[in-house]
């Protein structure tokens, strides 16, 4: 059961990030990227991939920072 759940997180993550590319509003795009990054982080932790885990952490943090920056510069 756990492998199936992990794969679903991976699929949802890829779909979120792909969808986020087409979103026009920057804040919404970054929220979708962050959600996709977290989902892919769950999948990469399941895989125990030492390269993919830090990559997803950095990607997610960058998306969250971008949201913070947009919200606090207006």
GROMACS elastic network, one bead per residue, 0.5 to 0.9 nm:
[ bonds ]
;  ai    aj funct       b0    kb
    1     4     6  0.53367   500
    1     5     6  0.64143   500
    1     6     6  0.87911   500
    2     5     6  0.51031   500
    2     6     6  0.61292   500
    2     7     6  0.85743   500
    2    46     6  0.88196   500
    3     6     6  0.51168   500
    3     7     6  0.61481   500
    3     8     6  0.86266   500
    3    46     6  0.80422   500
    4     7     6  0.51090   500
    4     8     6  0.61998   500
    4     9     6  0.87260   500
    5     8     6  0.50617   500
    5     9     6  0.63512   500
    5    10     6  0.87265   500
    5    43     6  0.87772   500
    6     9     6  0.51012   500
    6    10     6  0.63212   500
    6    11     6  0.87598   500
    6    39     6  0.88191   500
    6    40     6  0.89653   500
    6    42     6  0.69575   500
    6    43     6  0.51420   500
    6    44     6  0.85805   500
    6    46     6  0.65192   500
    6    47     6  0.86194   500
    7    11     6  0.61624   500
    7    12     6  0.85361   500
    7    43     6  0.66106   500
    8    11     6  0.50659   500
    8    12     6  0.60478   500
    8    13     6  0.84199   500
    8    39     6  0.88111   500
    8    43     6  0.83776   500
    9    12     6  0.51258   500
    9    13     6  0.59956   500
    9    14     6  0.86503   500
    9    36     6  0.87176   500
    9    38     6  0.88140   500
    9    39     6  0.50604   500
    9    40     6  0.63977   500
    9    41     6  0.86699   500
    9    42     6  0.67377   500
    9    43     6  0.59273   500
   10    13     6  0.50889   500
   10    14     6  0.62862   500
   10    15     6  0.86062   500
   10    36     6  0.85377   500
   10    39     6  0.61241   500
   10    40     6  0.50702   500
   10    41     6  0.82467   500
   10    42     6  0.76168   500
   10    43     6  0.52255   500
   10    44     6  0.80151   500
   11    14     6  0.52717   500
   11    15     6  0.61412   500
   11    16     6  0.85765   500
   11    39     6  0.83829   500
   11    40     6  0.80875   500
   11    43     6  0.89789   500
   12    15     6  0.50682   500
   12    16     6  0.60161   500
   12    17     6  0.86103   500
   12    36     6  0.68256   500
   12    39     6  0.66812   500
   12    40     6  0.79447   500
   13    16     6  0.51573   500
   13    17     6  0.62457   500
   13    18     6  0.85261   500
   13    33     6  0.84644   500
   13    35     6  0.71026   500
   13    37     6  0.62091   500
   13    38     6  0.73140   500
   13    40     6  0.50098   500
   13    41     6  0.84974   500
   13    43     6  0.86205   500
   14    17     6  0.52731   500
   14    18     6  0.60475   500
   14    19     6  0.84869   500
   14    36     6  0.63989   500
   14    37     6  0.83856   500
   14    39     6  0.83350   500
   14    40     6  0.72082   500
   15    18     6  0.50633   500
   15    19     6  0.59635   500
   15    20     6  0.83940   500
   15    36     6  0.74209   500
   16    19     6  0.50821   500
   16    20     6  0.59426   500
   16    21     6  0.87813   500
   16    32     6  0.58970   500
   16    33     6  0.65443   500
   16    34     6  0.88455   500
   16    35     6  0.70648   500
   16    37     6  0.84235   500
   16    39     6  0.88569   500
   17    21     6  0.65638   500
   17    29     6  0.86665   500
   17    32     6  0.65961   500
   17    33     6  0.51463   500
   17    34     6  0.83213   500
   17    35     6  0.81697   500
   17    36     6  0.53312   500
   17    37     6  0.74883   500
   18    21     6  0.54840   500
   18    22     6  0.74519   500
   18    33     6  0.85913   500
   18    36     6  0.88046   500
   19    22     6  0.55923   500
   19    23     6  0.67983   500
   19    29     6  0.84929   500
   19    32     6  0.78329   500
   19    33     6  0.86915   500
   20    23     6  0.51554   500
   20    24     6  0.84721   500
   20    28     6  0.79216   500
   20    30     6  0.74443   500
   20    31     6  0.84226   500
   20    32     6  0.55896   500
   20    33     6  0.59721   500
   20    36     6  0.87046   500
   21    24     6  0.81541   500
   21    29     6  0.70716   500
   21    33     6  0.84695   500
   22    29     6  0.80626   500
   23    26     6  0.74820   500
   23    28     6  0.70827   500
   23    29     6  0.54755   500
   23    32     6  0.88110   500
   24    27     6  0.89264   500
   24    28     6  0.79172   500
   24    29     6  0.69919   500
   25    28     6  0.54691   500
   25    29     6  0.60866   500
   25    30     6  0.87540   500
   26    30     6  0.62090   500
   26    31     6  0.86685   500
   26    66     6  0.89510   500
   26    67     6  0.82946   500
   26    70     6  0.83772   500
   27    30     6  0.51669   500
   27    31     6  0.62409   500
   27    32     6  0.86805   500
   27    66     6  0.80031   500
   27    67     6  0.58130   500
   27    70     6  0.71875   500
   27    71     6  0.82721   500
   28    31     6  0.50598   500
   28    32     6  0.61957   500
   28    33     6  0.85230   500
   28    67     6  0.87132   500
   29    32     6  0.52145   500
   29    33     6  0.61230   500
   29    34     6  0.86312   500
   29    63     6  0.88179   500
   30    34     6  0.60323   500
   30    35     6  0.85603   500
   30    62     6  0.88699   500
   30    63     6  0.51922   500
   30    64     6  0.70246   500
   30    66     6  0.69098   500
   30    67     6  0.62548   500
   31    34     6  0.50860   500
   31    35     6  0.62306   500
   31    36     6  0.85765   500
   31    63     6  0.71026   500
   31    64     6  0.73942   500
   31    67     6  0.73305   500
   32    35     6  0.51040   500
   32    36     6  0.61006   500
   32    37     6  0.84424   500
   32    63     6  0.88272   500
   33    36     6  0.50598   500
   33    37     6  0.59554   500
   33    38     6  0.86071   500
   33    59     6  0.82302   500
   33    60     6  0.71654   500
   33    63     6  0.63398   500
   33    64     6  0.88032   500
   34    38     6  0.61752   500
   34    39     6  0.86141   500
   34    59     6  0.75604   500
   34    61     6  0.75946   500
   34    62     6  0.83021   500
   34    63     6  0.54402   500
   34    64     6  0.64190   500
   35    38     6  0.51879   500
   35    39     6  0.62585   500
   35    40     6  0.86483   500
   35    60     6  0.77842   500
   36    39     6  0.50925   500
   36    40     6  0.61387   500
   36    41     6  0.84403   500
   36    60     6  0.81289   500
   37    40     6  0.51119   500
   37    41     6  0.59754   500
   37    42     6  0.86769   500
   37    56     6  0.56495   500
   37    57     6  0.74392   500
   37    58     6  0.89666   500
   37    59     6  0.63883   500
   37    60     6  0.50600   500
   37    61     6  0.88475   500
   37    63     6  0.85745   500
   38    42     6  0.63081   500
   38    43     6  0.87159   500
   38    56     6  0.72366   500
   38    57     6  0.77758   500
   38    60     6  0.64959   500
   39    42     6  0.52185   500
   39    43     6  0.64890   500
   39    44     6  0.87526   500
   40    44     6  0.60145   500
   40    45     6  0.85030   500
   40    52     6  0.87559   500
   40    53     6  0.85579   500
   40    56     6  0.67266   500
   41    44     6  0.50021   500
   41    45     6  0.60607   500
   41    46     6  0.85065   500
   41    52     6  0.77662   500
   41    53     6  0.59717   500
   41    54     6  0.85336   500
   41    55     6  0.85662   500
   41    56     6  0.53901   500
   41    57     6  0.68562   500
   41    60     6  0.86263   500
   42    45     6  0.52198   500
   42    46     6  0.63105   500
   42    47     6  0.87747   500
   42    53     6  0.85822   500
   43    46     6  0.50693   500
   43    47     6  0.63285   500
   43    48     6  0.85942   500
   43    53     6  0.88256   500
   44    48     6  0.59359   500
   44    49     6  0.57216   500
   44    50     6  0.84250   500
   44    51     6  0.89056   500
   44    52     6  0.59621   500
   44    53     6  0.55221   500
   44    56     6  0.80535   500
   45    49     6  0.66269   500
   45    50     6  0.86019   500
   45    52     6  0.83802   500
   45    53     6  0.62485   500
   46    49     6  0.80344   500
   47    50     6  0.89346   500
   48    51     6  0.89616   500
   48    52     6  0.84173   500
   48    53     6  0.75617   500
   49    52     6  0.53910   500
   49    53     6  0.60446   500
   49    54     6  0.89837   500
   50    53     6  0.57632   500
   50    54     6  0.71275   500
   51    54     6  0.60095   500
   51    55     6  0.63901   500
   51    56     6  0.89224   500
   52    55     6  0.50013   500
   52    56     6  0.61134   500
   52    57     6  0.86170   500
   53    56     6  0.53539   500
   53    57     6  0.63147   500
   53    58     6  0.87613   500
   54    58     6  0.60925   500
   54    59     6  0.84744   500
   55    58     6  0.52357   500
   55    59     6  0.61080   500
   55    60     6  0.86025   500
   56    60     6  0.59633   500
   56    61     6  0.83986   500
   57    60     6  0.52431   500
   57    61     6  0.60704   500
   57    62     6  0.84819   500
   58    61     6  0.51323   500
   58    62     6  0.59773   500
   58    63     6  0.85847   500
   59    62     6  0.51403   500
   59    63     6  0.62911   500
   59    64     6  0.87308   500
   60    63     6  0.51440   500
   60    64     6  0.62396   500
   60    65     6  0.85910   500
   61    64     6  0.50156   500
   61    65     6  0.59954   500
   61    66     6  0.84846   500
   62    65     6  0.50344   500
   62    66     6  0.61149   500
   62    67     6  0.86895   500
   63    66     6  0.50859   500
   63    67     6  0.63822   500
   63    68     6  0.87517   500
   64    67     6  0.51023   500
   64    68     6  0.62767   500
   64    69     6  0.86356   500
   65    69     6  0.60263   500
   65    70     6  0.85479   500
   66    69     6  0.50194   500
   66    70     6  0.61142   500
   66    71     6  0.85444   500
   67    70     6  0.52214   500
   67    71     6  0.61266   500
   67    72     6  0.86128   500
   68    71     6  0.52228   500
   68    72     6  0.61431   500
   68    73     6  0.86194   500
   69    72     6  0.53212   500
   69    73     6  0.60948   500
   69    74     6  0.89007   500
   70    73     6  0.55181   500
   70    74     6  0.67574   500
   71    74     6  0.61109   500
